[in-house]
């Protein structure tokens, strides 16, 4: 069993990239290594073959869950697939400075796909008509914010020049999937004690740390495509 973050044996706190402060609990441990081969970046064909072309029923774990959807947008510029991410403004009250997929709360009467496309248009100016919808990844429940997140996967034929359209978004970036599988990019951490313990995923990019729900979605995508 890995050493926890309290007591006589304290693991060194990983140094993240960028300005984010990771709110680790008093009890934590370094988790298992990545289940996919290091440096084995998937092709876009592998990713799309692994993405279920389904629409699952909404089954939130909590009765007060707030339904949300995000868009996992991929493209291939000839050297491997890239994924679209944004960084939230440091002026936000919640999730400030975090790297995320375009997305947000579902409006009444909206489907998850409609929400994901609408939010991507509002946040980075993405034309919904340019997106080919490919499928859906596992839904996520977040215990702290009580969010129920549906990740919709889509592709565009080229790397679009997208820009922040709202003050909520501070940065827009296309990240090669190879960046997430390179040596040293990934780690997991085990937070808390049973029965409330959970495993979190982290990816260290050149100048950003990706963690939380966004990292869980990326880990799901990579594991499907590479294992």
N, C-alpha and C positions, 0 to 999 in steps of 0.2 A: 504494500500500500504506500502511496506517495506521502511524503511528509506534509503536514498541515502548516498553515501560516501562524500558528500560535505555539507556545510551549518552548522547550529548549532548542528544538531543531526548526529553524525558520528558513524556508527556501528563499533564495534571492528574488527580489521583485523584478520581473521582466521590464526592461526599458522599452517603452513604446515610441513610435514615431509620431511627429506632430505634437500638438498642444493638448490632446485629450488627457483628462484625468480619469483613470479607471477606478470606480468605487468598490474596491474589493472589500469583502466582509472580514471580520477578525479571523475567521477560520476559512482557510482555502488551501489548495494543493495544486501542484502541477499535474495535469491530466495526461492521458495517453497521447501517443504520437499520431500523426495523420494516418488514416486507413488507406490512403491512396499512395502510389509510388512517388517519391520525391523527384521533382523535375520532369515528371511525365505529364506535360500539358496536353489536354484533350484537343482533338479537332472539333470544328463546329459540327461535323456530321456525327461524331460520337456523342456530343452533348444533346443534339436534337433527337437522336435515336433513343437516348436515355430518358427524355422528358415525356411523361405520360400525356397523351393528347386527350385529356379528360377534363370534366368539370365536376368536382366533388361537391357533395352536400356540405353546407355550413354546419359544423358541429363544434361550437366553442366549448371549452372546458368550464367556463364560468358563466353564470346566468347574467352577470352585468358586463359581459365582454363588449368592447367597442369594435365593431367589424371594420376592417381595413383591407386594402389591397395595394400591392406594389407591382411595378413592372420590371422584370428582369430582361433587359434589352441587350441583345447580342448582335455583333456584326463580325465579318471576317475580311480583313484587308489584305489577305494573301500570305501573312506570316502567322496565322493562328487567330482564334476568336478573341474578341474584346467585349467587355461588359460595361454598360453605362452606370456610373455612380454619381452621387452628388454629396457635397458636404454642407450640412446645415449651418446657418449663421451662428456666430458666437453670441449674438444678441437675443437668441431664443431663450424662453424660460425653461423649456424641457428639451432634452436630447441636444443641447447646444454643442456645436462643433462636431457632431457625429457624422460619420460617413454612412450613407443610406442609398437605397434605391428610390427612384421617383415613386411617390405613392402617398396615400393618406386615408382618411376616414371615408367610409361608404355613405353616400347620401341616401335618404329614403327612396326606395324603389330602384336603386342602381344594382347592377350586377357587379361582381368583382372585376370583370374585364372592363366594364364601363368606367369604374372608379380608377383603375390603374392607368388607362389611356387618358382620362380627363386630367388626372393629377400630373402626368408626364407633360401634357400640353401646357398646363398652368405653370409648372415649375421650370421647364427648360425649353418650351416652345416646340415640342415634338408634334408633328402632324400625325394624328391617329391613323389617317389613311395610308401612311407610309409603312405601317407595321404589319408584318405577317405573324399572326398569332400561332404559337407552336404547342402550347400546352400549359400545364399547371404543376407546380411542385407541392411538397407537403405543406399543409397549413400549420401555422405556428400559434401557440398561446403564450403570451407573456404574463407572468404572475404579478409583476410590480405595477405595470400600467394597465393591466386587464385588457390588452389588445388581442384581437383575433385576426391574424394576417394571412391573406391569400396571395401567394406569389404567382403571377401570370408571366409566362415566358413568351417573348416575341423576338423577331429578327428584323433588321433593315439591311438593304443590299450594300450600304457603304457607311463609313464613319461620318456621321452627320455633324455639322458645326452647330452644336446646340449651346445655348447660353442661358444663364439664370434670368428668369422672368419675374421673380418675386424676391423680396427682401429676406425671405426665409432661406433661400439658397445662396451660399457664398461661393461655391466652386462646382464646376461640372467637369467630369473627367471620364475618359475611356481608359479602362485598365485591361491589359492582356491577361487572359486566364493563366498564362505561364507565370505571371508574377505571384499568383497565389500558391503555386506548387513548387516554386524554387526552394532550394535548401535554406532553412532558417526562417521562412516566411510564416509558417503555421505553428501554433501551439494551442493546447487546450488547458483549461483550468477548471478545477472542481471547487465550487463555492458552497459553503455552508455545511450544516450537519443534518443527518437523517432525522425526520423524513422530508425536510425542506431543501435538501441539497440538490444541486444541479450542475451540469457541465456546460461551460461556455467555450466558444471558439474565438480565436484571434488570428488575424492576418496582419503582418507588418509589411506595408508597402514602403516605397522609397521615402515618403514624407507623410504618411498617414497610417493610423491604426484603424483597422476594420474589426468591429466586434459586435456583440449583441445579436439582435434578430438578423441583421444584414449578413453577419458572418455565418450564422446558422444556415441561411439560405444558400450561400456560396458553398459551404461544406456539403450540403445536401446535393447540390449540382455536381460538384467534383466527385463525390463518392459514387453517384449514379453513373457518371461517364467513365470513371477510371477503375472501378472495382467490379 
